[in-house]
Amino acid sequence: MPANVTLERDWLRDVNRRGATLSGRVTAADVQVLLESARTGFDGAWTDVFRSAGYEIVAAPGEDVLLVSPSVRDLQVSAPASTTTGIERNYANVAVEATLVVEMRDSRTGALLGRMRDKRQTLKYPTLQRTDAASNERALGRLFALWGGIATRELSALKARSPLPETLTPDWTLAPR
């Protein structure tokens, strides 16, 4: 299932308030390009990670098929690409910040089997670093691959523990038996 990607609330307003010139303002069209790029990058990274972990990607519900619904929320990008014609430089110590929410459901019944939530920043530098659209894309790619690795490890741990106990306590973990 393709990822749903949303920006942090008021991100567009805030990024344009931080001193962007009129010619360098981030537009709604720029936002759509950014969101589509993030969706495509996420879907590609997760497909690669899940396949390399031995999971088959299928398009139809079935026996032993898990519906994975990822959502990247509150995405903050420090140096968004804009349609500016002038020279503009951005500096930040964090290129990207976002929250991943993943729901896993039985593909036939729609029953919720698990939920994962993780908020992360990309590498945090002690000093300001020059950032641009390309550095954002690289940072997003690393973040998406990291999240994919976490998700596949947890899914494999869950599979190893199956069948699960009938009743789970709040402190129940996926620790080996």
Phi and psi in degrees as GROMACS dihedral restraints (atoms count N, CA, C in turn):
[ dihedral_restraints ]
;  ai    aj    ak    al  type     phi  dphi    fc
    3     4     5     6     1   -62.2    20    10
    4     5     6     7     1   146.8    20    10
    6     7     8     9     1   -72.1    20    10
    7     8     9    10     1   146.8    20    10
    9    10    11    12     1   -96.7    20    10
   10    11    12    13     1   128.5    20    10
   12    13    14    15     1  -125.5    20    10
   13    14    15    16     1   128.1    20    10
   15    16    17    18     1  -132.2    20    10
   16    17    18    19     1   148.3    20    10
   18    19    20    21     1   -82.3    20    10
   19    20    21    22     1   160.5    20    10
   21    22    23    24     1   -60.1    20    10
   22    23    24    25     1   144.6    20    10
   24    25    26    27     1   -55.5    20    10
   25    26    27    28     1   134.4    20    10
   27    28    29    30     1    66.3    20    10
   28    29    30    31     1    14.3    20    10
   30    31    32    33     1   -59.1    20    10
   31    32    33    34     1   -45.2    20    10
   33    34    35    36     1   -61.7    20    10
   34    35    36    37     1   -46.2    20    10
   36    37    38    39     1   -60.1    20    10
   37    38    39    40     1   -47.4    20    10
   39    40    41    42     1   -65.8    20    10
   40    41    42    43     1   -41.6    20    10
   42    43    44    45     1   -67.2    20    10
   43    44    45    46     1   -33.1    20    10
   45    46    47    48     1   -77.6    20    10
   46    47    48    49     1   -20.5    20    10
   48    49    50    51     1   -80.3    20    10
   49    50    51    52     1   -21.4    20    10
   51    52    53    54     1   -76.1    20    10
   52    53    54    55     1    27.7    20    10
   54    55    56    57     1   100.6    20    10
   55    56    57    58     1    12.4    20    10
   57    58    59    60     1   -67.0    20    10
   58    59    60    61     1   138.1    20    10
   60    61    62    63     1   -74.2    20    10
   61    62    63    64     1   165.2    20    10
   63    64    65    66     1   -57.4    20    10
   64    65    66    67     1   -38.6    20    10
   66    67    68    69     1   -75.5    20    10
   67    68    69    70     1   -18.1    20    10
   69    70    71    72     1  -105.6    20    10
   70    71    72    73     1    13.1    20    10
   72    73    74    75     1   -66.7    20    10
   73    74    75    76     1   145.2    20    10
   75    76    77    78     1   -84.1    20    10
   76    77    78    79     1   126.7    20    10
   78    79    80    81     1   -99.5    20    10
   79    80    81    82     1   169.9    20    10
   81    82    83    84     1   -60.4    20    10
   82    83    84    85     1   -35.3    20    10
   84    85    86    87     1   -66.0    20    10
   85    86    87    88     1   -39.5    20    10
   87    88    89    90     1   -61.2    20    10
   88    89    90    91     1   -40.0    20    10
   90    91    92    93     1   -62.4    20    10
   91    92    93    94     1   -43.7    20    10
   93    94    95    96     1   -62.4    20    10
   94    95    96    97     1   -39.3    20    10
   96    97    98    99     1   -63.9    20    10
   97    98    99   100     1   -44.8    20    10
   99   100   101   102     1   -60.5    20    10
  100   101   102   103     1   -47.3    20    10
  102   103   104   105     1   -64.7    20    10
  103   104   105   106     1   -41.7    20    10
  105   106   107   108     1   -65.9    20    10
  106   107   108   109     1   -39.8    20    10
  108   109   110   111     1   -63.0    20    10
  109   110   111   112     1   -42.3    20    10
  111   112   113   114     1   -65.0    20    10
  112   113   114   115     1   -42.3    20    10
  114   115   116   117     1   -59.9    20    10
  115   116   117   118     1   -49.2    20    10
  117   118   119   120     1   -62.6    20    10
  118   119   120   121     1   -43.9    20    10
  120   121   122   123     1   -63.1    20    10
  121   122   123   124     1   -42.8    20    10
  123   124   125   126     1   -63.1    20    10
  124   125   126   127     1   -50.9    20    10
  126   127   128   129     1   -59.6    20    10
  127   128   129   130     1   -42.2    20    10
  129   130   131   132     1   -65.0    20    10
  130   131   132   133     1   -45.0    20    10
  132   133   134   135     1   -63.6    20    10
  133   134   135   136     1   -44.5    20    10
  135   136   137   138     1   -69.2    20    10
  136   137   138   139     1   -38.7    20    10
  138   139   140   141     1   -59.7    20    10
  139   140   141   142     1   -46.1    20    10
  141   142   143   144     1   -61.5    20    10
  142   143   144   145     1   -46.9    20    10
  144   145   146   147     1   -65.9    20    10
  145   146   147   148     1   -45.1    20    10
  147   148   149   150     1   -65.8    20    10
  148   149   150   151     1   -41.3    20    10
  150   151   152   153     1   -64.8    20    10
  151   152   153   154     1   -42.9    20    10
  153   154   155   156     1   -67.9    20    10
  154   155   156   157     1   -21.0    20    10
  156   157   158   159     1   -86.1    20    10
  157   158   159   160     1     1.1    20    10
  159   160   161   162     1    94.2    20    10
  160   161   162   163     1    10.8    20    10
  162   163   164   165     1   -93.7    20    10
  163   164   165   166     1   139.4    20    10
  165   166   167   168     1   -91.6    20    10
  166   167   168   169     1   135.7    20    10
  168   169   170   171     1   -94.9    20    10
  169   170   171   172     1   121.4    20    10
  171   172   173   174     1  -123.5    20    10
  172   173   174   175     1   161.6    20    10
  174   175   176   177     1  -107.7    20    10
  175   176   177   178     1    -3.3    20    10
  177   178   179   180     1  -129.0    20    10
  178   179   180   181     1   149.5    20    10
  180   181   182   183     1   -64.6    20    10
  181   182   183   184     1   156.6    20    10
  183   184   185   186     1  -180.0    20    10
  184   185   186   187     1  -178.9    20    10
  186   187   188   189     1   -63.4    20    10
  187   188   189   190     1   133.6    20    10
  189   190   191   192     1    59.4    20    10
  190   191   192   193     1    31.3    20    10
  192   193   194   195     1  -110.3    20    10
  193   194   195   196     1   128.6    20    10
  195   196   197   198     1  -105.1    20    10
  196   197   198   199     1   129.3    20    10
  198   199   200   201     1   -89.2    20    10
  199   200   201   202     1   114.9    20    10
  201   202   203   204     1  -106.0    20    10
  202   203   204   205     1   119.2    20    10
  204   205   206   207     1  -116.6    20    10
  205   206   207   208     1    94.9    20    10
  207   208   209   210     1   -87.7    20    10
  208   209   210   211     1   147.8    20    10
  210   211   212   213     1  -141.3    20    10
  211   212   213   214     1   124.1    20    10
  213   214   215   216     1   -99.4    20    10
  214   215   216   217     1   115.9    20    10
  216   217   218   219     1  -116.1    20    10
  217   218   219   220     1   157.6    20    10
  219   220   221   222     1    54.2    20    10
  220   221   222   223     1    38.5    20    10
  222   223   224   225     1   -64.3    20    10
  223   224   225   226     1   129.6    20    10
  225   226   227   228     1  -123.6    20    10
  226   227   228   229     1   127.2    20    10
  228   229   230   231     1  -119.7    20    10
  229   230   231   232     1   127.9    20    10
  231   232   233   234     1   -76.3    20    10
  232   233   234   235     1   -29.3    20    10
  234   235   236   237     1  -133.1    20    10
  235   236   237   238     1    77.2    20    10
  237   238   239   240     1   -68.8    20    10
  238   239   240   241     1   146.7    20    10
  240   241   242   243     1   -72.1    20    10
  241   242   243   244     1   134.5    20    10
  243   244   245   246     1  -129.1    20    10
  244   245   246   247     1   171.3    20    10
  246   247   248   249     1   -90.6    20    10
  247   248   249   250     1    27.4    20    10
  249   250   251   252     1   -65.4    20    10
  250   251   252   253     1   147.9    20    10
  252   253   254   255     1  -103.5    20    10
  253   254   255   256     1   -10.2    20    10
  255   256   257   258     1   -91.2    20    10
  256   257   258   259     1  -179.4    20    10
  258   259   260   261     1   -90.3    20    10
  259   260   261   262     1   126.3    20    10
  261   262   263   264     1  -139.0    20    10
  262   263   264   265     1   134.4    20    10
  264   265   266   267     1  -121.9    20    10
  265   266   267   268     1   140.7    20    10
  267   268   269   270     1  -120.1    20    10
  268   269   270   271     1   141.4    20    10
  270   271   272   273     1  -129.1    20    10
  271   272   273   274     1   138.5    20    10
  273   274   275   276     1  -157.7    20    10
  274   275   276   277     1   160.4    20    10
  276   277   278   279     1  -101.0    20    10
  277   278   279   280     1    -7.7    20    10
  279   280   281   282     1  -134.0    20    10
  280   281   282   283     1   123.3    20    10
  282   283   284   285     1   -79.7    20    10
  283   284   285   286     1   -40.4    20    10
  285   286   287   288     1  -143.6    20    10
  286   287   288   289     1   143.3    20    10
  288   289   290   291     1  -139.0    20    10
  289   290   291   292     1   140.6    20    10
  291   292   293   294     1  -163.7    20    10
  292   293   294   295     1   167.2    20    10
  294   295   296   297     1  -120.9    20    10
  295   296   297   298     1   130.6    20    10
  297   298   299   300     1  -100.2    20    10
  298   299   300   301     1   131.0    20    10
  300   301   302   303     1  -125.1    20    10
  301   302   303   304     1   125.5    20    10
  303   304   305   306     1  -125.7    20    10
  304   305   306   307     1   129.4    20    10
  306   307   308   309     1  -110.2    20    10
  307   308   309   310     1   136.6    20    10
  309   310   311   312     1  -117.5    20    10
  310   311   312   313     1   125.7    20    10
  312   313   314   315     1  -130.0    20    10
  313   314   315   316     1   154.5    20    10
  315   316   317   318     1   -65.5    20    10
  316   317   318   319     1   127.4    20    10
  318   319   320   321     1   -69.2    20    10
  319   320   321   322     1   -22.9    20    10
  321   322   323   324     1   -89.9    20    10
  322   323   324   325     1   -40.4    20    10
  324   325   326   327     1   -99.4    20    10
  325   326   327   328     1   -19.9    20    10
  327   328   329   330     1    79.4    20    10
  328   329   330   331     1     4.3    20    10
  330   331   332   333     1   -64.7    20    10
  331   332   333   334     1   132.7    20    10
  333   334   335   336     1   -71.1    20    10
  334   335   336   337     1   123.9    20    10
  336   337   338   339     1  -106.0    20    10
  337   338   339   340     1   -26.5    20    10
  339   340   341   342     1  -171.5    20    10
  340   341   342   343     1   159.0    20    10
  342   343   344   345     1  -140.9    20    10
  343   344   345   346     1   139.1    20    10
  345   346   347   348     1  -126.9    20    10
  346   347   348   349     1   138.1    20    10
  348   349   350   351     1  -137.2    20    10
  349   350   351   352     1   131.8    20    10
  351   352   353   354     1  -149.7    20    10
  352   353   354   355     1   125.5    20    10
  354   355   356   357     1  -107.9    20    10
  355   356   357   358     1   131.0    20    10
  357   358   359   360     1  -142.5    20    10
  358   359   360   361     1   155.9    20    10
  360   361   362   363     1  -113.2    20    10
  361   362   363   364     1   152.8    20    10
  363   364   365   366     1   -74.5    20    10
  364   365   366   367     1  -177.1    20    10
  366   367   368   369     1   -43.6    20    10
  367   368   369   370     1   130.5    20    10
  369   370   371   372     1  -103.6    20    10
  370   371   372   373     1   115.1    20    10
  372   373   374   375     1   -88.3    20    10
  373   374   375   376     1   147.7    20    10
  375   376   377   378     1   -70.0    20    10
  376   377   378   379     1   -22.3    20    10
  378   379   380   381     1  -126.7    20    10
  379   380   381   382     1   165.0    20    10
  381   382   383   384     1   -66.1    20    10
  382   383   384   385     1   139.5    20    10
  384   385   386   387     1  -121.9    20    10
  385   386   387   388     1   146.9    20    10
  387   388   389   390     1   -68.7    20    10
  388   389   390   391     1   132.0    20    10
  390   391   392   393     1  -126.8    20    10
  391   392   393   394     1   151.9    20    10
  393   394   395   396     1  -151.7    20    10
  394   395   396   397     1  -177.0    20    10
  396   397   398   399     1   -58.8    20    10
  397   398   399   400     1   -37.9    20    10
  399   400   401   402     1   -67.9    20    10
  400   401   402   403     1   -41.1    20    10
  402   403   404   405     1   -67.6    20    10
  403   404   405   406     1   -34.7    20    10
  405   406   407   408     1   -61.5    20    10
  406   407   408   409     1   -44.9    20    10
  408   409   410   411     1   -62.6    20    10
  409   410   411   412     1   -42.1    20    10
  411   412   413   414     1   -64.5    20    10
  412   413   414   415     1   -43.6    20    10
  414   415   416   417     1   -62.5    20    10
  415   416   417   418     1   -43.2    20    10
  417   418   419   420     1   -61.6    20    10
  418   419   420   421     1   -42.9    20    10
  420   421   422   423     1   -59.2    20    10
  421   422   423   424     1   -44.0    20    10
  423   424   425   426     1   -64.1    20    10
  424   425   426   427     1   -42.4    20    10
  426   427   428   429     1   -64.2    20    10
  427   428   429   430     1   -45.4    20    10
  429   430   431   432     1   -63.8    20    10
  430   431   432   433     1   -40.3    20    10
  432   433   434   435     1   -66.7    20    10
  433   434   435   436     1   -39.4    20    10
  435   436   437   438     1   -60.6    20    10
  436   437   438   439     1   -48.3    20    10
  438   439   440   441     1   -61.4    20    10
  439   440   441   442     1   -39.6    20    10
  441   442   443   444     1   -62.2    20    10
  442   443   444   445     1   -40.4    20    10
  444   445   446   447     1   -63.7    20    10
  445   446   447   448     1   -42.3    20    10
  447   448   449   450     1   -62.4    20    10
  448   449   450   451     1   -46.6    20    10
  450   451   452   453     1   -62.5    20    10
  451   452   453   454     1   -43.7    20    10
  453   454   455   456     1   -70.0    20    10
  454   455   456   457     1   -36.4    20    10
  456   457   458   459     1   -63.2    20    10
  457   458   459   460     1   -45.2    20    10
  459   460   461   462     1   -67.3    20    10
  460   461   462   463     1   -38.1    20    10
  462   463   464   465     1   -65.1    20    10
  463   464   465   466     1   -41.2    20    10
  465   466   467   468     1   -64.5    20    10
  466   467   468   469     1   -39.6    20    10
  468   469   470   471     1   -64.4    20    10
  469   470   471   472     1   -40.0    20    10
  471   472   473   474     1   -64.9    20    10
  472   473   474   475     1   -42.9    20    10
  474   475   476   477     1   -60.8    20    10
  475   476   477   478     1   -39.9    20    10
  477   478   479   480     1   -65.5    20    10
  478   479   480   481     1   -27.9    20    10
  480   481   482   483     1   -90.6    20    10
  481   482   483   484     1    -3.6    20    10
  483   484   485   486     1   -69.5    20    10
  484   485   486   487     1   146.2    20    10
  486   487   488   489     1   -75.7    20    10
  487   488   489   490     1   149.5    20    10
  489   490   491   492     1   -79.7    20    10
  490   491   492   493     1   156.6    20    10
  492   493   494   495     1   -60.0    20    10
  493   494   495   496     1   152.5    20    10
  495   496   497   498     1   -60.2    20    10
  496   497   498   499     1   -41.6    20    10
  498   499   500   501     1  -119.9    20    10
  499   500   501   502     1   131.9    20    10
  501   502   503   504     1  -109.6    20    10
  502   503   504   505     1   138.3    20    10
  504   505   506   507     1   -92.0    20    10
  505   506   507   508     1   159.7    20    10
  507   508   509   510     1   -59.4    20    10
  508   509   510   511     1   -25.6    20    10
  510   511   512   513     1   -96.0    20    10
  511   512   513   514     1     9.4    20    10
  513   514   515   516     1   -65.1    20    10
  514   515   516   517     1   136.1    20    10
  516   517   518   519     1  -126.4    20    10
  517   518   519   520     1   172.1    20    10
  519   520   521   522     1   -90.3    20    10
  520   521   522   523     1    20.8    20    10
  522   523   524   525     1   -58.9    20    10
  523   524   525   526     1   146.2    20    10
  525   526   527   528     1   -58.9    20    10
  526   527   528   529     1   149.3    20    10
